[in-house]
Amino acid sequence: MAATLGILVLMVLAATFLYQAFVLMTVKQKSTTVGRKTKERVLAMSRSDRQRRAIVFIVLAVVCFVLMILVGILMAHAGYSV
């Protein structure tokens, strides 16, 4: 049960990190997909800073994905049906 909850948390984290990277890379002055505060915060950053942060979020999402796979392998090895 705890491992399943762990996988769920990792899935939520990976989705959140990917969304943050998407926002950092796609927000423009006329964007309507995010709120005004978020748009102002993102546009206040320099382009290189946004790209650097987006890469960090993508790497974190990949790490979460790899951890999901490892937890699934460990669960299967312990006898759980996955």
C-alpha positions in Angstrom: 0.0 0.0 0.0 2.8 2.4 0.9 4.6 1.7 -2.3 1.5 2.3 -4.3 1.0 5.6 -2.5 4.7 6.4 -3.2 4.2 5.8 -6.9 1.1 8.1 -6.9 3.1 10.8 -5.2 5.9 10.4 -7.7 3.4 10.7 -10.6 2.0 13.9 -9.2 5.5 15.3 -8.7 6.5 14.4 -12.2 3.4 16.0 -13.7 3.9 19.1 -11.6 7.5 19.5 -12.7 6.6 19.0 -16.4 3.8 21.6 -16.0 6.2 24.1 -14.5 8.7 23.5 -17.3 5.9 24.0 -19.8 4.9 27.3 -18.2 8.4 28.6 -18.1 9.0 27.8 -21.8 5.7 28.9 -23.3 4.5 32.0 -21.4 4.5 35.1 -23.6 3.0 38.6 -23.1 -0.4 37.7 -24.6 -0.7 34.3 -22.9 -4.1 33.5 -21.4 -3.3 30.0 -20.2 -1.9 31.1 -16.8 -2.9 33.7 -14.3 -1.7 37.3 -14.3 0.6 36.8 -11.3 2.3 33.8 -12.8 2.7 35.5 -16.1 4.3 38.5 -14.5 6.6 36.4 -12.4 7.8 34.3 -15.4 8.2 37.3 -17.7 10.3 39.1 -15.1 12.9 36.4 -15.5 15.5 36.6 -18.2 15.3 34.1 -21.1 18.4 32.2 -20.0 17.1 32.0 -16.4 13.8 30.6 -17.6 15.5 28.0 -19.8 17.8 27.0 -17.0 14.9 26.5 -14.6 12.9 24.6 -17.2 15.8 22.2 -17.7 16.0 21.6 -14.0 12.2 20.9 -13.8 12.5 18.4 -16.8 15.4 16.6 -15.1 13.4 16.4 -11.9 10.5 14.9 -13.8 12.8 12.3 -15.4 14.2 11.4 -11.9 10.6 10.9 -10.6 9.8 8.8 -13.6 12.9 6.6 -13.1 12.0 6.3 -9.4 8.5 5.1 -10.4 10.0 2.4 -12.5 12.4 1.3 -9.7 9.6 1.2 -7.2 7.5 -0.9 -9.6 10.4 -3.3 -10.2 11.0 -3.6 -6.4 7.3 -4.2 -5.9 7.2 -6.9 -8.6 10.3 -8.5 -7.1 8.6 -8.6 -3.7 5.6 -10.4 -5.1 3.1 -7.7 -5.7 1.2 -7.8 -8.9 1.8 -4.6 -10.8 
